[in-house]
Amino acid sequence: MTSTRLRIVVKRPEPLELRYEPAASGAATHGTLQTLCLGGVWYTIQHVRATPVRGKWLCGTSALVTSFRTVGQPLESWNSTLPTNTRVKEAVTIVANNRWQWRYTARSAALGGVVVTTLLLDPTSGRIISGQRTDPRGTTTYVFSYTAIFLPIELP
């Protein structure tokens, strides 16, 4: 990820916005952070009060990469005690306009079925262009923005 900020909108009935900076990340609904990860600590936020969640967490870019590669979806934080998928297969192919397609296929015990995630990447900029995931619950589309403006991710 070559930009200092990335915003991912997870398209679903109640859209979720994931925000990433190199060392911090968070999840927002209706523009308000509900959780954030900073300095290896994951916090839940209620009524402008941040409560730490036990464990050692990956935040920011590390959380983004690790969560895609272990569960096939972006998460605002990652901890090695979270359930991971099995029989993970990853493949990268070159598609139209010299873009790369990363395809992830795995079995999710938590969801009771196969997970398939596909990301389209621009190798020149290092940016993710688009993404989609299909699992036993249905299909989810991800919208990526490296130009979205949001406040720095910090404790309230």
C-alpha positions in Angstrom: 0.0 0.0 0.0 1.7 3.2 -1.2 -0.7 5.8 0.1 -0.8 6.9 3.7 -4.5 6.4 3.9 -7.0 3.9 2.6 -10.7 3.8 3.0 -12.6 0.6 2.2 -16.4 0.7 2.1 -17.9 -2.8 2.6 -21.1 -2.8 0.6 -23.9 -4.5 2.6 -27.3 -3.5 3.9 -25.6 -1.5 6.6 -22.4 -0.2 5.0 -19.2 -0.5 7.0 -16.2 1.8 6.4 -12.8 0.5 7.2 -10.0 3.1 7.6 -6.3 2.3 7.3 -3.2 4.3 8.0 0.3 2.7 8.1 0.1 2.0 11.9 -3.5 2.5 12.8 -6.9 1.3 11.6 -10.5 1.5 12.5 -14.1 0.7 11.6 -16.8 3.3 11.2 -20.5 3.3 10.7 -22.2 6.5 9.6 -18.8 8.3 9.8 -18.2 7.5 13.4 -15.4 5.2 14.6 -16.8 2.2 16.4 -13.5 0.4 16.9 -9.9 1.4 16.4 -6.5 -0.3 16.5 -3.5 1.7 17.6 -0.1 0.7 19.0 -0.9 -3.0 19.1 -4.1 -2.4 21.1 -7.6 -2.8 19.7 -10.3 -0.6 21.3 -14.1 -0.6 21.1 -15.7 2.9 21.3 -19.0 3.7 23.0 -20.1 7.2 23.9 -16.7 8.7 23.2 -15.0 6.2 25.6 -12.4 3.7 24.3 -12.2 0.3 26.0 -9.2 -1.9 25.2 -9.7 -5.5 24.1 -7.3 -8.0 25.5 -4.5 -9.4 23.4 -1.7 -8.2 21.1 -3.2 -6.8 17.9 -1.9 -6.0 14.4 -3.1 -2.6 13.3 -2.9 -0.6 10.1 -1.3 -2.0 7.0 -0.3 -5.2 8.8 -3.9 -5.8 9.9 -5.1 -5.3 6.3 -2.6 -7.7 4.7 -2.9 -10.4 7.4 -6.7 -10.4 7.5 -7.0 -10.7 3.7 -4.5 -13.6 3.8 -6.0 -15.5 6.7 -9.7 -15.0 6.4 -10.1 -13.5 2.9 -11.6 -10.1 4.0 -10.3 -6.8 5.4 -10.5 -6.4 9.2 -9.5 -3.3 11.2 -7.3 -5.4 13.5 -5.9 -8.8 13.6 -5.0 -11.2 16.5 -3.5 -14.7 16.1 -6.2 -16.1 18.4 -9.0 -15.2 15.8 -10.4 -18.1 13.8 -8.5 -18.6 10.5 -9.5 -20.3 7.3 -8.0 -23.6 6.2 -6.9 -25.0 2.8 -5.9 -21.5 1.8 -4.9 -21.1 -1.9 -3.7 -17.9 -3.4 -3.0 -17.1 -7.0 -1.9 -14.0 -8.8 -2.5 -13.6 -12.6 -2.0 -10.7 -15.0 -5.3 -9.5 -16.5 -6.3 -6.6 -18.8 -4.3 -3.4 -18.7 -1.4 -5.2 -17.1 -3.3 -5.3 -13.8 -2.8 -8.1 -11.3 -5.6 -10.2 -10.0 -5.1 -11.8 -6.6 -7.5 -14.7 -6.0 -7.9 -16.3 -2.5 -9.9 -19.5 -2.0 -10.2 -21.2 1.4 -12.5 -23.1 3.7 -14.1 -21.2 6.6 -15.1 -23.4 9.6 -16.8 -20.3 11.1 -19.1 -19.9 8.0 -19.3 -23.6 7.1 -18.1 -23.3 3.6 -15.9 -21.9 0.9 -14.6 -18.3 0.8 -13.5 -16.8 -2.5 -12.0 -13.3 -2.6 -10.7 -11.5 -5.7 -8.8 -8.3 -5.7 -7.7 -6.3 -8.7 -4.3 -4.6 -8.1 -2.4 -1.9 -10.0 1.3 -3.1 -9.7 2.6 0.3 -10.7 1.0 2.2 -7.8 0.7 -0.7 -5.5 -3.0 0.1 -5.0 -6.0 -2.1 -4.8 -8.5 -1.1 -7.5 -11.5 -3.3 -6.6 -12.5 -6.4 -4.7 -15.2 -8.9 -4.1 -15.8 -11.8 -1.7 -18.2 -14.7 -1.9 -18.9 -16.9 1.1 -21.9 -19.0 2.4 -23.6 -15.7 3.4 -23.5 -14.2 -0.1 -21.4 -11.8 -2.0 -19.7 -8.7 -0.7 -18.2 -5.9 -2.8 -15.4 -3.6 -1.5 -14.9 -0.1 -2.7 -11.3 1.3 -2.2 -10.4 4.9 -2.0 -6.9 6.3 -1.4 -8.2 9.9 -1.7 -10.9 9.8 0.9 -10.5 12.4 3.6 -11.0 11.3 7.2 -9.6 12.5 10.5 -6.5 10.8 11.8 -7.2 7.5 13.6 -6.7 8.3 17.3 -8.2 7.7 20.7 -11.1 9.9 21.6 
